[in-house]
Every structure is written in structure tokens, then in C-alpha cells.
């Protein structure tokens, strides 16, 4: 099987733009230094590279505050920083959703063990959609944080984070959005979302390498967010305490400057191509997949049917196959690379009805997947389903 079609972009994007690979090579060969750790040219160049990445990310999300873009090592890193840096009072209340990832669920569970916090999980319907009014109804006087995933890594459902943002603002509650599956795929404006914290990885929709990510902190919120770690910053070395200046307050230790250099080029590629155009392409892939899948007996595709309410993440099941069996057959016989299982989001699978069968097999597209790729995928699923019926 010579054909290999990558459909696991929800885990990490592949391939990357050529400029991303070139940036990795250039930094490794010609810069190599750690930003803020020297006055020589290479160390200064490293700082310039990191600052350029902050500026590009800020531009992408509609912010003019590049110093409030905190470089992290992945999305989980940023989410944990906010959850554990905001929810510090024993007995506090937090609101999240059934569609959220373990990167939110597990820190909250840990805090429930450590600080006896109470968590409300907003229910989702069978399409993976939550009602913002349920968030409003769940708010209590002791609610310390509202955390919501933007796009589901299970079924592609996109939550109405703007309306939830308005609700959070009305009640003066810090608001965290996990944009792991939407940034780079879907237009994002942090002011329109009324978001206080936006966490996202660099290695998915932003087309950067593994080991990269970022956290946007709304100006002013840095004063209420407690750092999770302290250490060297290259600034104010005479002080025994962590600097208050941004971004140093939340960036202890040397940066993954090599990865950030490559991430910067991934973001630049997205800015050059335009998120609106990438979103249009994403919807074309969604349309093709859903339209063709409708006529396949024995195939279930989970998630919204409305293209405006989803990104190109498709969880599927085929009668007669477990998720793992289906994924293995798709690779072995058709060269289609998917991910089976619960996708680190058990409550989401409970919501859409796939938990008891061990989850689903997930196809997730990226900017280099084509409409024809979607056709190939559904034709393969149709052949597998038809063969299963014949047996």
C-alpha cells in the first residue's frame, strides 16, 4: 500500500509547511543560543525570534498585547497554569463542560482531591453541543472559573464560546477557553469572545512542532493569576522573587526557542493564507465527508450536521468493528491514518453515546487534506461496511 493519507491532525498536524522545517534547521545551525541569557548577537537573535512569534500569534487572535502571549510547551501546560493558578481557594466552584478534554478534567479532579473544589459539568446533547444558558444557570456565588473547550477533539462540535464569554463577563468570573482544535482552523478574536485566557498548542492547527504552545492572558488578569513555577528569566537576576513583568512572570526557565522559531513560521503561513480561507477549505472537506457518509449503511458519523457548528474532526463507527479494529483495517487496506479510542475525552464519548463501545475511530483533517481525501475516506468506510454486512 503506497498511499498514506494522514487523518490525525487533531493529535498533531502533518505535514508542516516547508518554512517550518527550514526554521528548525536555520535556528539549529546559525542561532542556537538561549534568549535573554547573553548580550552576544546569537542570544539577542533568539530573543527577536521569540518576540516575532508572540507578535504573529497576537495578530492571529486579534490582540495588540504581544507581551501577554505566554509561550508554553503545549496546550495542557497553559490550561494547567490557569486552572491551578486561578482556583486556589478551598471549596471553590468551577464550571466546565462534558465535551472538555482530560487536560481540563484531570487538573480539576486533582483540585477536587487537594482543595475539595466542586465542579459542575455542563451536559452536551448527542451532537456534542452545550447550551450556554446551562452555564448561566450553573453559576454560584463561589464560582471561581468557567472553562470551556472551543472545538471538540472527539466529534468536531464548536461551542458558542462568545455567548458563554458574555455570561462570564456579566458575572465577573474568569473565563478560560481551550482552543486546541480551532486555532489555525477557525477565526478567533479574543475581544469578541470576552475571553480572559485562551490556551492552545503550537503543534496542531498552528502547524508548529511538538513541544510548543501558548497562552493568551487578557491584560489585567496577570495580576490575579498565580505562577505555577518560579526560576530563571534572564531578567532581574538580583531579586529572589519572580518578576512581575510580562511575559517573564510566567516563563521561568529557558524557552524551547528552536520549537518557537518553527512555530513562528507556522503562524506566518496561516496569516499569509488567511484563516477565513482555511476555514472555507475546512468546511468543504466537512461537506464532502458528511454528504457522502449519509448514504453508507452501517456507518455512524457523530457530531453536528450544521457545518457552521463544526470543524473537520469526525468520529465514526462501523457496525461489526471495534474502534481499534476499524483503525487497523483503514491503515492496512487503505493507507488511512486515524485514531481509535476515547481520545482523552471520556465525558464527550458518554454524551454522544460511544463510551460503552470503547469510543470511536477519528478522522481529523488539516489544511493539506483535500476534498478528494475525504472522498477516499468515505469510500473506504463504505467498502468496509458493505463487507461486514455480507458476512
N, C-alpha and C positions, 0 to 999 in steps of 0.2 A: 504494500500500500504506500504509494509515493505521496499521495495527497495528505496534508496535515493542515487542518483548519483549527485555529486556536479560538476557543469559545469560553475562556476562563478569565476574562478581563475584570470581573468583579473581585477576583482574588489579586491579580496584578496584571497590568496591561502588557501586551506583547503583540507585535513588535513595537519598538520605540522609534521615533524619528531619527534619522541619521545624525542630526545635530546633537542629540543626546549622547550617542556613542562617542562622537568627536570631542565633546566637552569632557567626558571622562578621561579620554586619552590625553587631551591638552593639559588638564589640571595635573594629572599624574606625572607627566613628563616635564612640564615647564613652570608649575607653581609649587605644588607640594607642601606649602607651609600652612601653619595654623593661624587663623585670623586673630588679631589682637595680641599675639604673642611675640611680636618683634617689630622693630622700626625699619627693617630692611624691605626691599622692594617686593619680594615674593609674599611676605606676610601682609603687606599693605594690599597687594593684589587680591589676596584671599578675602580680605575684608570687603573689597569692592565687589567681588563676585557674589558674596552673601547678600550685600545690600541690594544689588541689582535684582536678585531673586525675590527679596522682600517687596521691592517696588513692583515687580511684574505680578506677583500674587495679589498685592493690594489693588492694582489696576483691574485684575480679573474679577475681583469680588466687589468692586465699586467703592473702595476705601481710599482715602487720601492719607492714611496714617500708616506708613510702611513700618515704622518702629513698633507698631502694635501687632506685627506679624511675627509670632514666635516660632522659630524653627524647632521641630520635634523629630523623633526618629520613626514615627508612624502615626496613624490616627489614634490608636489606642493610647499612646503616650499623651497626646493632647487631651483626650477625653478624661483620662485618669487625673491629669493635672487639675482640670476644672472641677470634676466631681469631688475629689478629695481635698481640693483647695478652697471649695465653697461650703461644702457640707461638713462643718467642723463641730457643730453643737450636738451633744447627745439628745436623742429623742426627736430630731428634726424629721420633717416630712419631705419627700421627693416625689415628683410625678414624672413618669416615663411612659413608654408605650409597649404594647405586646410585640410590635414589629422591630424593636431595638435589638441590637447586636450584643453579644456577650461582652464586648468592650465597654458597654454601659451597664449591662445586667450584673456582671461579676463584681465590679467595684462597688455597686450599690449593695449587693449581697454581703460583701466584706464589711461595709459600713453598718449594715444591719446587725452583724455579729459584734463589731467593735464598739459602735456608738448607739446601738438599739434604735436606729432610724426606722421610720415607717415608709414604705414605698407603695404608691398606687400605680398599677399598670393599666393604662387605658386600653380597652378592648379594641380589636380590629374585626372587621367583617371578613367574610370568606374570600374577598378580593384583596385583603391586606390594607384596607383603608380605615383610618380612625376619624372619629367625629370631633372637631375642635371644641364643640360645646361640652363634650365629656371632660375635656381638660378644665374648662371653666368650672364645671360642677365639682371637680375633684379638689379644687384649691381650698386650703385651710389657712388659718392664721399663722401656723408654724411651717408653711411650705417654704423650703429654702432654695429649691431649684426645680426648674422644668427642663427635662432633657428629651429631645425628640430626634429620631432618625429622619433624614430628608427623603432619601430613596432606599427602598428595601433591597438588601443583598440577596433576598430569597425569591421574591416574585416581581420586583421592579416597581412596586407601588410608590407613588410620590405623595407624601403627606402635605397638607395645607399648612406649611410652616409659617407663612405670612400671617394667617389669621391667629394661629397659636401665639405668634410673636406679639400681636396686638393685645391679646388676653394677658400675656405675661407682663407687658408694659403697663397695662391698666392696673395691675395688682402689685407692681414694683417687685417682681420676682425675677431673679437672674435666669436667663434663658440660654440653653446650650443646644446647638444643632450639630448633628453628625452628618457631614456632607460627603462621606466616603464614596457613595455611589452616584453622586450628582455633579460634584465639581469637575469641570472639564467637559461634561456631557450636557449640562443644563444651565441656563443663565442664572446667576446668583448675584444679588445685591444686598449686602449686609444691612443697609439702612432700610430698604423696603421690607426686609424680613424682621426688623426690630430685634435682631439677634445680639446678644451680649457676647457670646462665644461661639465661634464656628471652627470645628475641628475637621481635619481632612488629611488623607495620606498623600504622599508625593508619587507613589508608585502605581497608582491606579489611573484615574481619569486625567491626571496631570502629566502622565507619560514619563515620569522620572524613574530613577532606580529604587530598588528596595532600600530600606533604611532611611527614608526621607518622609517628611510630613510637615504640617504647620498648624498653628492655632492662631486665629484672629481673636483679639481681645478688644472689645469696644473701649475707646478712650474713657478713662474714669474707673472702669471696672478692675484695672490692675491694682487699685488701692484696696479692694476688698478680697482679692484672690491671693491666697497664701501659697508661696512656692512650695513644691514638694521636695526640693533638694537645694542645697547651697554648695558653693565651691568656686573655683577659679573662673574669672570672666575676662581677665586681661585689663580690667578697669578697677580703680580704687583699691589697689592691692594692699594699701596701708590699713584698710578697715577690716575688723574681724567679722563684720556682718555683710550680708548680701546687699549689693547696690540696689537702690530703689529705681534707678533709671531704667527705662525700657530700651531695648529688649533684655538687657543684662539680668534684670530681676529674675527672669525665668529661664535663662540659658546658661546654667552652670556647666563648666567643662568645655573641652574643645568640641567644635562643631564637626559634623560629617561634611566637611567642606567639599570633598570630592563628589559626594552624592548631591549636595546642594548646587554645585556647578552644573551638573547634568540636569537636575530638576529645573533649574532656571531656563534651560534651553527647551525643556518640555513645555513649560508655561509659555515661553515665547512662541513656540509652534502653535499653541492653541490660540493665543492672541492674534497671530498672523492669519490663521484660518477663520477665526471668528466663532464664538460659542454658539451664536444663533444658527450659523451654517452647520456646525457639528450637531446641534440639536435636531435640525431638519433631517440630516442624514440618519441619525439615531432613530427618528420616527419612521423613516422609510424602511429601515430594517425591521422595526417593530411591526409595521403594517404588513409587510410581506410574510413574516413569520406567523402572525396571528391569522391572517386571511387564509393561508394555505393549511394551517393546522385545523381550522374549523371543519374541514371535510374528512379528517382522518379518524376513523372509528378506532376506539380503544386507546386514544391519546387524550390525556388531560393536560391543558396548559393553565397554570394558576396565575392569578393576578388580574388587574383591571383590563377591561376591553377598550376603555377610552384611552386613546393614545396620549392625550394631554395629562393623564394621571399616571404615566409610567415612563420608565427608561428601559433600555433593551436588556433586561435581565429576565429570563424565562425559566421558571421551574416547571418541569414536565414529569409525567408518569405514563408508562405504557402497561396496559393490562398484561399480567403474566411475568413481569420483570421487577426485581428489586431495583432500587436506585443504583446500587453498585453494579449489578449485572448489566443494566442498561448502559451505564457509562463505559464499561469494559467492551461491550459489543460495538458501541458507537466508535470507539477508538480502533478496535481490532479490524472491523469490517469496513469502516467508512473514513477513518482518519480524523474523526471529530473529537476534540479535546474538551471535556466537560467536567463538572464537579458534582459527585453524588453526596448525599447525606443531609445533615441538619444545618450545615453552613453557619455554625456558631450562633444560631438564632432560634432556639427551641420554641419560644413562645410564638414566634411568627409561623412556624410549622403547625403548631396547635391551632392557630387562628384560621389558616387556610385548609386545615383538615388532612395534613400529610404526615403528622408526627408519628402516628401509630405504625405506619408502614416504613418508618426509618428515614423519612424525608422525601426528597425528590432528586432528580437529575437536572442540573442547572446549566443552561446556556447563557453566557453573558458576552455581549458584543462590545466592540470598541471602534474607534474611528477608522481602523484599517479593515474591519469586516464589511463585506459588501451585501447588497440585496441578494446577489446570487448565492453567497454563503448561507443566507437564511433559507433560500430555496433548497439548497443541498441538504441542510439540516432537517428540514421537514420531510423531504423525500426519503431520507434515511429512516426517520421515525415511522413514516407510513409503511415502508417495506418491513421494518421490524414488527410493527403492529399486525400487519397482514399475515406475516409468517406465524406469529403467535396464535392468531385465530385459526389458522389451518391445522395447527397441532391440537 
